[in-house]
Amino acid sequence: MRGFKLLLFWGCCVMDIWEMHTGPTLKSTIKNANKCRETTMCPAYATCTSNMDSYYCTCKRGFLSSNGQRRFKGPGVECKDIDECSQSPQPCGPNSVCKILLGRYSCACLHGFSSPTANGWISGKPGNFSCTDVDECLNPRACPEHATCHNTVGAYTCLCNPGFESSSGLLSFQGLRELCEDIDECIEMCPINSTCTNTPGSYFCTCHPGFAPSNGQLNFTDQEVECRDIDECLQDPSTCGPNSVCTNVLGSYNCGCIAGFRPNSEGSQKDGNFSCQRLPFKCKEDMIPNNEQAQQCQEGTTMKPEYVSFCALINDMFDILDNVCENKRTAVSMKIESKVIDKECSEENVTLSLAAKRDKMKIGCSTIEASESRGTTGVAFVSFVGVESVLDKRFFHNPQTPLANSEVKLKMNSRVVGGIMTGEKKDGFSDPVIYTLENIQPKQKFERPICVSWRTDVEGGRWTPSGCVVLEASEVHTICSCNHLANLAIIMASGELTMEFSLYIISHMGIIISLVCLILAIATFLLCRSIQNHNTYLHLHLCVCLLLAETVFLAGIDKTDNQMGCAIIAGFLHYFFLACFFWMLVEAVMLFLMVRNLKVVNYFSSRNIKMPYLCVFGYGLPGLVVVISASVQPQGYGMYNRCWLNTEAGFIWSFLGPVCIVIMINSILLTWTLWILRQRLSSVNAEVSTLKDTRLLTFKAFAQLFILGCSWVLGLFQFGPVAGVMAYLFTIINSLQGAFIFLIHCLLNHQVREEYKRWIPGKTKPSSESQTSRISLSSMPSTSKTG
């Protein structure tokens, strides 16, 4: 307690001493500070500052005292705003605008310039203000279309591209108010006999048809180029066709016919199909004197009613012949057998037979009754001798296979015959008319007959196979079946209608190699027990179908002598080739299901998938397609030159349609399978993950799809300039399908190669070290393992 009192005493002493020394100064400072509190001590826009014994005023930033002193006090001094913008140089810098504000200033860039510190900079903000040029040409919409933008300091200009001009006529402009319009250079004429074509920004000249440019360029702009007349007759002497005269005129040419010929009315020079035909002679006047039956119709005497119809028939026939007989220098004769139908058709299923020379025609009474004849019906069969040398192979026309214009050799191999009936109906008979024609020359093995009829509505008169088919062909005779009769002439167009000899050799040798390989593959799948499972059974069915298809192809593709037999062969080929693709689809589906269940490697056994169900799919669906196709269009099986699906009316798509669908589905499934493999192989158990060759399943399936499907896809492109190349690729790949399958499923399979080594005498039994870690398209582990 005593210590505290002592401390308090000394503290009071110290306070008294300090007050004695600092008291007057402190009071003065407090007094001066009180003066700064008075607002009238300093003028407006000034700051009051106090010191130990006084105070002073200073103008704020941006202001200057009226007496020029920085510090001042007392009345009468003012703080005036400083005009920074009048200083030189101005504080905002070049390419800018300075604006005075109270106590400060702001800066803004001129149009066409910009500042990184924003365009409305005010003094006192951090950073320095500066203006840089704006490149307006960076904006793609700175100038209109067909114009080029040129940047300048603080601005830009637009110039129209060459070949264009501004809508106002100005050379340079800004913005989109102007448009660059195309200059019509064709106002400046191209040379004579040419046409000027204006294009955006340019133009070109083209010579008129019949003229050629002197510089050899199709399109040109050089005014010195001339368009010179083309002498078409000198350039191509055959431009008007045979038996014609070509006369060149300025810019064109004229076609005429030589003596003894006249222009064909069905063609014209304008359409590019001008042709000349021989001046006709009157078959009636030349033939009647040599035929007693025809003479009776010309005597004008009274005759029986039934002969009136027959003579009308004969006169109609002569009118037809007048349109087709062409060369009087050719010796032409005819043999006619006619019948006036009275009581011959009183019974059912009666067939009448007429013969002329050594040619025959059989016509049923049902066909005669369907002819809608009024009164007595007359039927005649005519065989012409010598007409085949006039209406020869040059008149052959087949839009499906234009053999007359190809390298195939054609020849007339029968007399021209005609079947005539007095009825109104001439075609579309349900019961066909059967013609037996004698071959002028014995038929060779490499030749194929074609039954053709004369059609006046095709190019003015042509032989066409439409409506007629070959029933049977021998060395001596050919039997044809036709569904029409009136105005009909049947010929035999025989020729080497088979494929080129090189393609023939390639296809047959390739198929023989494929058959051997398929037999080896089938034997491998049946005898190699180490690889036998459901997967190899699928390969086995595919190989069997392909073996049967190629066997039938090799043995029967050219057996066209018998129409019914050829149709049956075509049906079997249709079925077996379709079955190959459907079994390939089964393989793709099973592969997809197996890969989706990688944890269950032997997926077939775990899911209890029965082979009979797969057989129903692999064999049943192709059969269903064939049955439906045969029911809808039975005449689609078999052609005159090969036993395959008829290409007319799109019947070939009954095969190509399912094939394209299978190829598309397989491609999707196999691509999906590869994706699943990529996603799942890293997530399954360690043992399954080591099966790296699992991806070979999909890659080999892709290869198999390419082998079986590629050839038929190539077959779709056998036209145009690449037709020859496509034909060889189609033949090679298609004929070696069996060899490719044997290579993929057997020779490239490690386990199969090891089995082959065991079968070879003297070879030691190979180690099975790698067998458990390999997997291929034809071998799967037999035990199910889970992760």
C-alpha positions in Angstrom: 0.0 0.0 0.0 2.9 2.3 0.8 4.5 1.6 -2.6 1.3 2.5 -4.5 1.1 5.9 -2.7 4.7 6.6 -3.6 4.1 5.9 -7.2 1.1 8.1 -7.4 3.0 11.0 -5.9 5.8 10.9 -8.5 3.3 10.6 -11.3 1.6 13.9 -10.3 4.9 15.6 -10.2 5.8 14.6 -13.7 2.4 15.9 -15.1 2.9 19.3 -13.6 6.4 19.7 -15.1 5.1 18.6 -18.6 2.2 21.1 -18.5 4.6 23.9 -17.7 6.7 23.3 -20.8 4.1 22.3 -23.5 1.0 24.0 -22.5 1.1 27.2 -24.7 2.1 25.3 -27.9 -0.6 22.6 -27.6 -3.2 25.3 -27.0 -2.0 27.1 -30.2 -2.2 23.9 -32.3 -5.6 23.2 -31.1 -6.6 26.8 -31.9 -5.3 26.5 -35.5 -7.0 23.2 -36.0 -10.2 24.8 -34.9 -9.7 27.4 -37.7 -9.6 24.6 -40.5 -12.9 23.5 -39.2 -14.3 26.8 -40.4 -15.4 26.4 -44.0 -14.7 30.0 -44.9 -11.0 29.8 -44.2 -10.2 28.3 -47.7 -12.0 28.9 -51.0 -13.9 26.3 -52.9 -12.0 23.4 -54.4 -9.2 23.9 -51.8 -8.0 21.9 -48.9 -7.1 23.4 -45.5 -4.0 22.1 -43.7 -3.0 23.1 -40.1 0.6 23.2 -38.7 2.1 24.0 -35.3 1.4 27.7 -35.2 -0.7 28.4 -38.3 -2.6 26.9 -41.3 -2.6 27.1 -45.1 -4.8 26.3 -48.1 -3.9 24.3 -51.2 -6.0 23.8 -54.4 -7.3 20.4 -55.2 -5.9 18.3 -58.1 -7.1 19.9 -61.4 -7.3 23.4 -59.9 -4.8 26.3 -59.7 -4.8 29.2 -57.2 -5.6 32.7 -58.6 -2.4 34.1 -57.1 -0.3 31.3 -58.6 0.9 30.1 -55.1 0.7 26.5 -54.2 0.0 27.3 -50.5 -1.9 30.4 -49.5 -4.2 31.7 -46.8 -6.4 34.6 -46.4 -9.3 35.9 -48.4 -9.4 36.9 -52.0 -7.6 33.8 -53.4 -9.7 31.4 -55.6 -9.1 27.9 -57.0 -9.7 27.9 -60.8 -10.2 24.8 -63.0 -7.2 23.9 -65.1 -7.9 23.5 -68.9 -5.7 20.3 -69.5 -7.1 19.9 -73.0 -5.5 23.2 -74.2 -2.1 22.0 -73.3 0.4 21.0 -76.0 0.7 18.2 -76.5 -2.7 17.3 -75.3 -2.7 14.7 -72.5 -4.8 12.2 -74.3 -2.3 11.6 -77.1 -2.8 11.4 -80.9 -6.0 10.1 -82.6 -8.1 11.0 -79.6 -10.6 13.6 -78.3 -10.0 15.4 -75.0 -13.0 16.7 -73.0 -12.8 19.1 -70.0 -14.5 18.0 -66.8 -14.6 19.9 -63.5 -11.2 19.4 -61.9 -10.3 16.7 -64.5 -10.6 15.6 -68.1 -11.7 12.5 -70.2 -10.2 10.9 -73.2 -12.0 9.1 -76.1 -10.5 7.7 -79.4 -11.5 9.0 -82.8 -13.6 6.8 -85.1 -11.5 4.0 -86.4 -9.3 3.8 -83.3 -9.6 2.0 -79.9 -7.9 2.0 -76.6 -7.0 -0.9 -74.4 -8.0 1.1 -71.3 -11.6 1.6 -72.6 -12.8 4.5 -74.7 -14.1 6.7 -71.9 -10.9 7.1 -69.8 -11.0 9.8 -67.1 -7.9 11.4 -65.6 -7.1 9.9 -62.2 -7.8 6.3 -63.3 -4.8 3.9 -63.3 -2.9 3.3 -66.5 -2.0 5.4 -69.5 -4.5 6.2 -72.3 -3.5 5.6 -75.9 -5.4 5.0 -79.2 -4.5 2.4 -81.8 -5.9 1.8 -85.3 -8.9 -0.6 -85.6 -8.5 -3.1 -88.5 -12.1 -3.1 -89.8 -11.2 -5.7 -92.4 -11.1 -8.3 -89.7 -14.9 -8.1 -89.8 -16.1 -10.3 -92.6 -19.2 -8.1 -93.1 -17.2 -4.9 -93.4 -17.6 -5.1 -97.2 -20.3 -6.6 -99.4 -19.9 -9.9 -101.4 -17.5 -9.8 -104.3 -15.5 -7.0 -102.7 -12.0 -6.7 -101.1 -11.4 -4.8 -97.9 -8.3 -2.5 -97.6 -7.5 -1.2 -94.1 -6.2 2.4 -93.6 -5.2 4.4 -90.6 -8.5 5.2 -88.8 -10.6 3.9 -91.7 -10.9 1.4 -94.5 -12.0 1.2 -98.1 -13.9 -1.5 -100.1 -13.0 -2.2 -103.7 -15.0 -4.5 -106.0 -13.2 -7.5 -107.3 -12.3 -7.7 -111.0 -15.4 -8.4 -113.0 -17.6 -6.5 -110.6 -18.5 -2.8 -110.1 -20.3 -0.9 -107.3 -24.0 -0.2 -107.6 -23.3 3.6 -107.4 -20.3 3.5 -109.8 -17.9 4.6 -107.1 -14.4 3.0 -107.2 -14.1 2.8 -103.4 -16.7 2.9 -100.7 -17.4 1.8 -97.1 -20.1 -0.4 -95.5 -22.8 -2.6 -97.0 -24.9 0.2 -98.5 -23.1 -0.5 -101.8 -23.3 -3.7 -103.7 -20.7 -5.2 -106.1 -22.7 -6.2 -109.2 -21.4 -8.5 -112.0 -20.2 -6.7 -115.1 -21.8 -8.2 -118.2 -18.6 -8.6 -120.3 -20.7 -10.1 -123.1 -21.5 -6.5 -124.1 -18.1 -6.9 -125.8 -18.9 -9.3 -128.5 -17.2 -12.7 -128.9 -16.0 -13.6 -132.4 -18.5 -14.6 -135.1 -20.1 -18.0 -134.9 -19.7 -18.1 -131.1 -21.8 -17.6 -128.0 -20.8 -15.4 -125.1 -21.6 -16.8 -121.6 -21.5 -14.4 -118.7 -20.3 -15.8 -115.4 -19.9 -14.2 -111.9 -16.9 -11.9 -112.4 -15.9 -13.2 -115.8 -17.2 -14.5 -119.1 -16.2 -17.0 -121.8 -16.9 -17.6 -125.5 -18.0 -20.9 -127.0 -18.1 -21.7 -130.6 -21.4 -22.7 -132.1 -22.0 -26.4 -132.9 -20.2 -27.3 -136.1 -17.4 -24.8 -135.4 -14.1 -25.2 -133.5 -11.9 -22.6 -131.9 -8.6 -21.8 -133.6 -6.7 -22.2 -130.3 -8.2 -25.6 -129.5 -9.8 -24.6 -126.2 -13.5 -25.2 -125.7 -14.0 -22.0 -123.7 -11.9 -18.9 -124.4 -11.8 -15.2 -123.8 -9.2 -14.1 -126.3 -10.7 -11.8 -128.9 -8.2 -13.0 -131.5 -9.5 -16.6 -131.5 -11.7 -17.6 -134.5 -14.5 -20.1 -134.8 -13.8 -22.2 -137.9 -16.1 -24.5 -139.6 -15.7 -28.3 -138.9 -15.8 -30.6 -141.8 -17.8 -33.4 -140.2 -17.7 -35.5 -143.3 -13.9 -35.4 -143.4 -13.6 -35.9 -139.7 -15.9 -39.0 -139.6 -16.8 -40.5 -143.0 -19.3 -42.8 -141.3 -21.2 -40.0 -139.6 -24.3 -40.6 -141.7 -24.1 -44.4 -141.6 -23.8 -47.0 -144.4 -25.1 -46.4 -147.9 -25.2 -42.7 -147.3 -23.6 -39.5 -148.7 -22.3 -36.8 -146.4 -22.2 -33.1 -147.6 -20.5 -30.5 -145.5 -22.1 -27.1 -145.0 -21.2 -24.1 -142.9 -21.5 -25.1 -139.3 -23.2 -28.4 -140.1 -23.6 -31.2 -142.6 -26.3 -32.9 -144.6 -26.9 -36.6 -145.0 -28.4 -38.2 -148.1 -28.7 -41.8 -149.5 -26.9 -43.3 -152.4 -28.9 -44.6 -155.4 -31.2 -47.5 -154.6 -31.6 -46.3 -151.0 -33.9 -43.9 -149.2 -33.8 -42.3 -145.7 -35.4 -44.3 -142.9 -38.5 -42.5 -141.8 -38.0 -43.7 -138.2 -34.7 -41.8 -137.9 -33.5 -38.3 -138.6 -30.2 -36.4 -138.9 -31.4 -34.0 -136.1 -31.8 -36.8 -133.6 -28.5 -38.4 -134.6 -30.0 -41.7 -135.8 -30.1 -41.1 -139.6 -30.0 -44.3 -141.6 -30.7 -45.4 -145.2 -32.8 -48.4 -146.2 -33.1 -50.1 -149.6 -35.9 -49.1 -151.8 -38.6 -51.7 -151.4 -39.9 -53.9 -154.2 -43.3 -55.3 -154.4 -43.3 -58.8 -152.9 -46.8 -59.4 -154.2 -46.0 -58.9 -157.9 -42.8 -61.0 -157.6 -44.2 -63.9 -155.6 -47.8 -64.4 -156.9 -46.8 -65.9 -160.2 -44.8 -68.6 -158.4 -47.6 -69.6 -156.0 -50.8 -71.2 -157.2 -52.7 -70.5 -153.9 -51.8 -66.9 -153.9 -52.9 -66.6 -157.6 -56.4 -67.8 -156.8 -56.8 -64.9 -154.5 -55.9 -62.5 -157.3 -58.2 -63.7 -160.0 -61.3 -61.9 -158.7 -63.6 -64.9 -159.4 -66.5 -66.0 -157.1 -65.2 -68.1 -154.3 -66.6 -69.9 -151.2 -67.1 -67.7 -148.1 -64.4 -69.5 -146.1 -61.9 -68.7 -148.9 -62.9 -65.0 -148.7 -61.4 -64.8 -145.2 -58.3 -66.7 -146.3 -57.7 -64.4 -149.2 -58.1 -61.4 -147.0 -55.5 -63.0 -144.8 -53.1 -63.5 -147.8 -53.6 -59.9 -148.9 -52.8 -58.6 -145.4 -49.7 -60.8 -145.4 -48.5 -59.3 -148.7 -49.0 -55.8 -147.3 -46.8 -56.7 -144.4 -44.1 -58.2 -146.7 -44.0 -55.0 -148.7 -42.7 -53.2 -145.7 -39.8 -55.7 -145.0 -38.7 -56.8 -148.5 -35.7 -54.6 -149.4 -33.5 -55.9 -152.1 -34.9 -57.1 -155.5 -31.5 -58.6 -156.4 -32.1 -61.2 -153.7 -33.9 -64.3 -154.8 -37.0 -64.6 -152.5 -39.5 -67.4 -152.6 -42.1 -68.7 -150.1 -44.0 -71.8 -149.2 -47.4 -71.5 -147.7 -49.6 -74.0 -145.9 -53.0 -72.7 -144.9 -56.1 -74.1 -143.2 -59.7 -72.9 -143.0 -60.9 -73.9 -139.6 -64.4 -75.5 -139.8 -64.9 -78.6 -137.6 -61.4 -79.2 -136.5 -61.8 -77.5 -133.2 -65.1 -79.1 -132.2 -63.2 -81.2 -129.6 -61.2 -80.0 -126.7 -57.4 -80.0 -126.4 -56.9 -80.2 -130.2 -53.6 -78.9 -131.6 -53.3 -78.1 -135.3 -49.9 -78.6 -137.1 -48.9 -76.7 -140.2 -45.6 -77.3 -142.1 -43.8 -75.3 -144.8 -40.5 -76.5 -146.2 -39.0 -78.3 -143.2 -40.4 -75.8 -140.7 -43.5 -76.5 -138.5 -46.0 -74.5 -136.5 -48.3 -76.0 -133.8 -51.2 -74.0 -132.6 -53.9 -75.1 -130.2 -57.6 -74.6 -130.8 -57.8 -72.6 -127.5 -55.5 -70.1 -129.1 -57.5 -70.0 -132.3 -60.7 -69.4 -130.3 -59.0 -66.7 -128.3 -58.2 -64.8 -131.5 -61.7 -63.4 -131.6 -62.1 -64.2 -135.3 -65.5 -63.3 -137.0 -66.9 -66.0 -139.1 -64.7 -68.6 -140.5 -61.2 -68.6 -139.1 -58.2 -69.0 -141.4 -54.7 -70.0 -140.3 -51.6 -69.9 -142.4 -48.0 -70.7 -141.9 -45.4 -69.3 -144.3 -41.7 -70.2 -144.8 -39.6 -67.7 -146.8 -36.5 -68.7 -148.6 -33.8 -66.0 -149.0 -35.3 -63.4 -146.6 -32.8 -64.3 -143.9 -30.0 -62.9 -146.1 -31.8 -59.6 -146.3 -33.2 -59.2 -142.7 -30.0 -60.5 -141.2 -28.1 -60.2 -137.9 -27.7 -56.4 -138.4 -31.4 -56.0 -137.4 -31.0 -57.8 -134.1 -32.1 -55.8 -131.1 -32.0 -56.7 -127.5 -32.1 -53.9 -124.9 -30.9 -56.2 -122.1 -27.9 -57.6 -124.0 -27.1 -55.6 -127.1 -25.2 -58.4 -128.8 -25.4 -56.9 -132.3 -23.2 -54.0 -131.1 -20.7 -56.1 -129.2 -17.9 -58.5 -130.2 -20.2 -61.5 -130.1 -20.6 -63.2 -133.4 -24.2 -63.6 -134.7 -25.6 -65.3 -137.8 -29.0 -66.2 -139.2 -29.4 -69.9 -138.9 -33.0 -70.5 -140.1 -35.5 -69.4 -142.7 -37.9 -66.6 -141.8 -41.3 -68.0 -141.0 -44.6 -66.3 -140.3 -47.8 -67.4 -138.6 -51.0 -65.7 -139.6 -54.5 -65.8 -138.3 -57.7 -63.9 -139.3 -58.7 -63.0 -135.7 -58.4 -59.6 -134.1 -56.2 -60.7 -131.3 -52.6 -61.3 -132.3 -50.6 -61.6 -129.1 -50.8 -62.3 -125.4 -52.1 -65.9 -125.8 -52.1 -68.0 -122.6 -51.3 -71.2 -124.7 -48.1 -70.5 -126.6 -47.6 -71.2 -130.3 -44.8 -73.7 -130.9 -42.4 -73.4 -133.8 -39.9 -76.0 -135.0 -37.3 -74.4 -137.2 -34.7 -76.2 -139.2 -31.1 -75.0 -138.7 -29.5 -73.9 -141.9 -26.1 -75.0 -140.4 -25.7 -77.7 -137.7 -25.6 -76.1 -134.3 -22.2 -76.2 -132.6 -21.6 -76.8 -128.9 -20.4 -73.3 -128.2 -23.4 -71.7 -130.0 -26.6 -70.6 -128.3 -29.9 -70.2 -130.2 -32.2 -67.2 -129.7 -35.8 -67.2 -130.9 -36.7 -63.7 -132.1 -39.7 -62.1 -133.7 -40.0 -59.1 -136.1 -41.2 -55.9 -134.4 -42.0 -53.0 -136.6 -42.4 -50.7 -133.6 -38.8 -51.0 -132.6 -36.5 -48.6 -134.6 -38.5 -49.1 -137.8 -38.2 -52.9 -137.8 -36.0 -55.1 -135.7 -35.5 -58.7 -134.5 -36.1 -59.0 -130.8 -36.4 -62.0 -128.4 -39.3 -60.4 -126.5 -42.1 -62.9 -126.1 -40.3 -66.0 -127.3 -38.1 -68.5 -125.6 -36.1 -71.6 -126.6 -37.7 -74.9 -125.5 -35.2 -77.3 -127.0 -32.3 -77.1 -129.4 -30.4 -79.8 -131.3 -27.9 -79.8 -134.1 -30.7 -80.0 -136.7 -33.8 -78.2 -135.2 -34.6 -75.5 -132.7 -38.0 -75.4 -130.9 -39.4 -72.0 -129.9 -42.4 -71.1 -127.8 -44.0 -67.7 -128.4 -47.1 -66.0 -126.9 -47.9 -64.0 -130.1 -48.6 -64.8 -133.7 -49.7 -61.9 -136.0 -47.0 -60.2 -138.1 -44.5 -62.6 -136.7 -41.2 -63.9 -138.1 -39.0 -66.2 -136.1 -35.3 -66.6 -136.8 -32.4 -68.4 -135.1 -29.6 -66.0 -134.1 -26.8 -68.4 -133.2 -23.4 -67.2 -132.1 -20.6 -67.5 -129.6 -22.7 -66.1 -126.8 -20.5 -67.5 -124.0 -18.1 -65.3 -122.1 -14.6 -64.4 -123.3 -12.3 -67.4 -123.4 -10.0 -65.9 -120.8 -12.8 -65.3 -118.4 -14.1 -68.8 -119.1 -10.7 -70.4 -118.2 -10.3 -68.2 -115.1 -13.8 -69.0 -113.8 -13.6 -72.7 -114.4 -10.1 -73.1 -113.0 -10.9 -71.0 -110.0 -14.1 -73.0 -109.3 -12.2 -76.3 -109.5 -9.6 -74.9 -107.0 -12.4 -73.7 -104.8 -14.2 -77.1 -104.9 -10.9 -78.8 -103.8 -10.4 -76.3 -101.0 -14.0 -76.6 -99.8 -13.7 -80.4 -99.7 -10.5 -80.1 -97.6 -12.2 -77.6 -95.3 -15.2 -79.8 -94.8 -12.9 -82.8 -94.1 -11.0 -80.6 -91.6 -14.1 -79.6 -89.7 -15.3 -83.2 -89.6 -12.0 -84.9 -88.7 -10.2 -82.4 -86.6 -11.7 -83.1 -83.1 -9.7 -80.5 -81.3 -11.6 -77.7 -82.9 -15.0 -79.2 -83.1 -17.8 -77.1 -81.5 -20.9 -75.2 -82.6 -18.7 -72.6 -84.2 -17.1 -75.0 -86.6 -20.5 -76.5 -87.4 -21.6 -73.1 -88.7 -18.5 -73.0 -90.9 -19.3 -76.5 -92.1 -22.8 -75.6 -93.2 -21.5 -72.5 -95.0 -18.9 -74.6 -96.9 -21.4 -77.3 -97.8 -23.8 -74.7 -99.3 -21.0 -73.0 -101.2 -19.7 -76.4 -102.4 -23.2 -77.4 -103.8 -23.6 -73.9 -105.4 -20.3 -74.0 -107.2 -20.8 -77.6 -108.3 -24.2 -76.8 -109.8 -22.7 -73.7 -111.4 -19.8 -75.6 -113.0 -22.1 -78.5 -114.2 -25.2 -76.6 -115.4 -24.8 -72.9 -115.9 -24.7 -73.4 -119.7 -27.3 -76.1 -120.0 -29.8 -73.9 -121.9 -31.0 -76.5 -124.4 -34.0 -77.5 -122.3 -36.0 -74.6 -120.8 -37.4 -76.5 -117.8 -34.1 -78.0 -116.9 -32.4 -74.6 -117.2 -35.0 -73.0 -114.9 -34.5 -75.8 -112.3 -30.7 -75.2 -112.4 -31.2 -71.5 -111.9 -33.5 -72.2 -109.0 -30.9 -74.3 -107.3 -28.2 -71.7 -107.8 -30.5 -69.1 -106.4 -31.2 -71.2 -103.3 -27.6 -72.4 -102.6 -26.0 -68.9 -103.0 -28.7 -67.4 -100.8 -28.1 -70.1 -98.2 -24.4 -69.1 -98.1 -25.3 -65.6 -97.2 -27.8 -66.6 -94.6 -25.3 -68.9 -92.9 -22.9 -66.1 -92.9 -25.5 -64.0 -91.2 -26.0 -66.7 -88.6 -22.2 -66.6 -87.9 -22.3 -62.9 -87.4 -25.2 -63.1 -85.0 -23.6 -65.8 -83.0 -20.3 -64.0 -82.9 -22.0 -60.9 -81.7 -23.9 -62.7 -78.9 -20.7 -64.5 -77.8 -18.7 -61.2 -77.6 -21.5 -59.6 -75.6 -21.1 -62.4 -73.1 -17.3 -62.6 -72.9 -17.5 -63.9 -69.3 -19.2 -67.0 -70.6 -16.8 -68.1 -73.3 -18.7 -71.2 -74.4 -21.8 -69.2 -75.0 -23.5 -71.9 -77.2 -23.6 -74.4 -74.4 -24.5 -72.0 -71.7 -27.5 -70.6 -73.6 -28.5 -74.1 -75.0 -28.7 -72.8 -78.6 -29.9 -75.7 -80.7 -28.4 -76.4 -84.1 -31.8 -77.4 -85.6 -33.1 -73.9 -84.9 -30.1 -72.4 -86.7 -30.6 -74.8 -89.6 -34.2 -73.7 -90.0 -32.9 -70.1 -90.3 -30.0 -70.9 -92.6 -31.8 -73.3 -94.9 -35.5 -72.3 -94.5 -35.3 -68.6 -95.2 -33.5 -69.0 -98.5 -36.0 -71.6 -99.5 -38.9 -69.2 -98.6 -37.3 -66.5 -100.8 -37.0 -68.9 -103.8 -40.6 -70.2 -103.4 -42.0 -66.6 -103.3 -39.9 -65.5 -106.2 -40.9 -68.6 -108.3 -44.6 -68.0 -107.5 -44.5 -64.3 -108.4 -42.5 -64.7 -111.6 -41.8 -68.3 -112.6 -40.4 -67.2 -116.0 -37.6 -65.4 -114.2 -35.5 -68.5 -113.9 -33.3 -69.3 -116.9 -32.1 -67.2 -119.8 -31.3 -68.0 -123.4 -27.6 -67.9 -122.9 -27.2 -69.1 -119.2 -29.1 -70.8 -116.5 -29.4 -67.9 -114.0 -31.9 -65.3 -112.9 -33.4 -63.3 -115.7 -32.3 -59.7 -115.7 -35.5 -58.5 -117.3 -38.1 -56.7 -115.1 -35.7 -56.6 -112.2 -36.0 -60.2 -111.2 -32.3 -60.4 -110.4 -33.1 -58.3 -107.3 -34.8 -61.4 -105.8 -31.2 -62.4 -105.2 -29.4 -59.1 -104.9 -32.0 -57.7 -102.5 -31.5 -60.3 -99.7 -27.7 -60.3 -100.4 -27.5 -56.5 -99.9 -29.6 -56.7 -96.7 -27.4 -59.5 -95.3 -24.2 -57.5 -96.1 -25.6 -54.4 -94.4 -26.7 -56.3 -91.3 -23.4 -58.2 -91.0 -21.4 -55.0 -91.4 -23.4 -53.4 -88.5 -23.1 -56.5 -86.3 -19.4 -56.9 -86.9 -18.7 -53.2 -86.3 -20.7 -53.4 -83.1 -18.8 -56.5 -82.1 -15.5 -54.7 -82.5 -16.8 -51.8 -80.3 -17.9 -54.2 -77.6 -14.5 -56.0 -77.7 -12.7 -52.7 -77.3 -14.9 -51.7 -74.3 -15.0 -55.1 -72.5 -11.7 -56.9 -73.0 -10.1 -54.8 -70.2 -12.9 -55.4 -67.7 -13.3 -59.2 -67.8 -11.3 -61.6 -65.7 -7.6 -62.0 -66.2 -7.7 -65.3 -68.0 -10.2 -64.1 -70.6 -8.4 -60.8 -71.0 -5.3 -62.7 -72.2 -7.2 -64.0 -75.2 -5.9 -61.2 -77.4 -6.7 -63.1 -80.6 -10.4 -62.8 -79.8 -10.4 -59.9 -82.2 -9.5 -62.3 -85.0 -13.0 -63.6 -84.7 -14.4 -60.3 -86.0 -11.6 -59.5 -88.4 -11.9 -62.9 -90.1 -15.7 -62.5 -90.2 -15.1 -59.2 -91.9 -12.8 -60.9 -94.4 -15.4 -63.6 -95.0 -18.1 -61.0 -95.6 -15.8 -59.2 -98.1 -15.0 -62.4 -99.9 -18.7 -63.6 -100.3 -20.2 -60.1 -100.7 -17.6 -58.2 -102.6 -17.9 -60.2 -105.8 -21.7 -59.7 -106.1 -21.3 -55.9 -105.4 -18.7 -55.8 -108.2 -21.2 -57.5 -110.4 -23.5 -54.4 -110.1 -20.8 -52.2 -111.6 -20.2 -54.1 -114.9 -21.0 -51.2 -117.1 -19.3 -48.2 -118.7 -15.5 -48.0 -119.3 -14.7 -50.1 -116.2 -16.9 -53.0 -117.2 -14.0 -55.1 -118.4 -12.0 -54.6 -115.1 -15.1 -55.3 -113.0 -15.8 -58.5 -115.0 -12.4 -59.9 -114.3 -12.5 -58.9 -110.6 -16.0 -60.4 -110.3 -14.9 -63.6 -112.0 -11.6 -64.0 -110.0 -13.1 -63.3 -106.5 -16.3 -65.2 -107.1 -14.5 -68.3 -108.5 -12.0 -68.4 -105.6 -14.4 -68.1 -102.7 -13.8 -71.6 -101.5 -10.0 -71.1 -101.6 -10.3 -67.9 -99.5 -12.5 -69.6 -96.9 -10.1 -72.5 -96.6 -7.3 -70.1 -96.2 -9.1 -68.1 -93.4 -10.6 -70.9 -91.4 -8.0 -73.6 -91.8 -4.5 -72.5 -93.0 -4.5 -69.4 -90.8 -5.8 -71.4 -87.7 -2.9 -72.4 -85.5 -4.7 -75.5 -84.1 -5.6 -76.7 -87.6 -2.0 -76.4 -88.7 -0.9 -78.4 -85.7 -3.4 -81.1 -86.6 -2.2 -81.1 -90.2 1.4 -81.7 -88.9 0.2 -84.7 -86.8 -1.4 -86.2 -89.9 1.9 -86.0 -91.8 4.0 -89.1 -91.2 7.4 -88.4 -89.4 6.2 -85.2 -87.7 6.4 -85.1 -83.9 3.4 -84.2 -81.9 3.6 -80.4 -81.3 3.4 -78.8 -78.0 0.0 -77.6 -76.9 1.6 -74.7 -75.1 0.1 -72.0 -77.3 -3.2 -73.8 -78.0 -4.8 -72.8 -74.8 -4.1 -69.2 -75.4 -5.2 -68.9 -79.0 -8.6 -68.5 -80.4 -9.8 -68.3 -84.0 -13.0 -68.1 -85.9 -13.2 -71.9 -86.0 -12.1 -72.8 -82.5 -13.5 -71.8 -79.1 -12.6 -73.2 -75.6 -14.9 -75.9 -74.5 -15.0 -74.9 -70.8 -17.0 -72.1 -69.4 -15.1 -69.8 -67.1 -16.4 -67.0 -65.1 -14.5 -64.0 -63.6 
